[in-house]
Amino acid sequence: MLGEIYAWLEAEMNAKLLAKPPAPSYAELVNRLNEELRRTALPPALEEGIRIQLARALASIIELRVRKIAAELYQGREPRDLTAEEERLWGSLKRVLEMPAKASGRYEIVVFLDKFPIISTSDFKQIGPFNKGDLAKIPTEDARELEAKGVVRRFKLT
C-alpha cells in the first residue's frame, strides 16, 4: 500500500492536471491502509513509522491536488478525477462563483482613522494595507461595518 501511495504522489508531482486517485475517497483509502496494517504483524515502532510516512505522503498529495483544483478554478475549467472530499470542496467553490452579485453594487469612499491591515471585502477583493488618512472605495456593506468598529469614517461630500 505504501508503494501505491508513493506512486500516486509521484503521478501528482509529474502531471499538470489531477492524477487518477487509487480510491474514490481519502476516507476509503485510509480505511484500506488501516485494514492492511491490522493484518500485518509489525512491531509497534515500525507500524508507527509507516503511519507517519503515509500521513506525510497523503498530506503532500492533498496539498498538490488542492493547488491544481484552484488552478482549474482560476482558469474557468472543471477538474476531473476528484475524490469525494474534493468533489465537496469543488462544489462549494462553484457555488461561490455562481452567487449573484450584490443587488446594490454600491460603493463608498472611506477614510481610515489609523493603520489597518489588508482586508477581504464583501465583493471578494483584497485591498490594503492602509495608513491613517488613506482613502479607499469599498462596498457600502463593508464601509458601514468598518465605521461601526471605529476603523473608518465614511467620506461624504457636502
N, C-alpha and C positions, 0 to 999 in steps of 0.2 A: 504494500500500500504506500509506503514511503516513496518508492520509485515512481508510482503513479502521480503522486502529488508533485514531486520534483519535475516530472515530465510536463505536467500542466504549468508549473511555474516557468519552465524554460519556454514552453509554447507562448505563454503570455508575454514574456520578455522579448521574444523574437517576432511577434506579429503586431501589425498596426491596429488591427481590429481584434475583437474578443475571440479567444480560442474556445473551442467547444469544451465545456466542463465535463469531468468524468462522472458527475451525478447531477440530477435535476435541481438539487439544492445543497447549500452548505450543511444544513442540518442533517440531511441524509448521508452526506459524505462523512460527517463527524460520527454519526451512528455506526456506519460501516467501519470506520477506523477504531472506534471503541470496541466493537464486537471482535474485530480481528486481534486487537491487543488482549482481550479477555481470553481468547482461545489459545494464545501463545503464552507459554510459561516462561516469562522473563524475570530476571532479578529486578526488584523494585527500582533500584537506581537506574538500570538500563531502560526500563519502561518509562520512567520519568524523563530521561534524556530524549527518548524518541518522541514523547508527547511534546516536549519543549520545541524540538526541531520541527515537528508537524505544525505546531501553533505558529511558529515564526514563518514557515513557508506559506501557510494559509493567509497570514496577515499580509505578507508581501503580494500574494495573488489578489487579495481583496483590494489593496491599495492600487495596484496596476489596473485592475478592472474598473474601479470607480473613476480613475483618471480617463480611461478610454470611454466610459459611458458619458462623462462630462464633455469630452471632445466631440462625441457624436451629437450631444445636445447642442453645443455651440455651433455645429455645422448644419443643424436642422435635419439630422438623419436619425432614424430609429435603429438602435443597436440590435444585433441578433445574438443568439446563443447566450441568453441571460439565464442566471439561476433564478429560482423562485424568489429569493430575497431581493435580487437585483431588479426583478420584474416589479416588485412593490416600490422600490426606490424610483425606477424609471416612471412608473405610473404617477407617483407624487410629483416628480419634476414636470411631467407633461401637463398635469392639472394646473401647476403654477403658470406655465406658458399659455394655457388656454383661458386663464382668468380674464374676465372682461376688464377693460380699462376703467379706472375710477370715473364715475359719472361726471363729476365736476371738472376734473382735469385742471383744477385751478392751482395756481402757484402764487406765492407771496415773497416779497423781499423781507429778509430779516437782518438784523444787526446782532452780532454775537457780543455778549456782555463780558466774556472772559475767554481764555483759551479753551478749546474744545477739540476732542479727537475726531477722527473720521467717523461718519455716521452712514448708515444704510437707510435711505429714505423709503417711504411707502411705495414709491414707483420703482423700487429695486435698483437704485443708483447709489454708488458710494461717493461721498463728497467730503472734503476736508483734508487735513485738519484745519482748524480755524484759530485765528488770534483775536484778541479783544479788538472790537471795532470792524471786523471783517463783515462784508455784506454777502448774502447768498440768496439765490432764488430757489425755494424749496416748496414742496406740496403744502397746501393750506393745512391739511391734517397734521403734518409734521410741525409746521410753524406754531400751530395752537398748542400742541403737546410740549414743544420745547419752551414756549413762552410760559406755560403753566409751571414748568420746572425752574424758571428763572434763568434759563440758558441764553435766550434770545429776547429781543424786543422786535415785534413786527414793525416794519418800517412803513409809515404812512405819509403820503404826500398830502399836505393840507394847504 
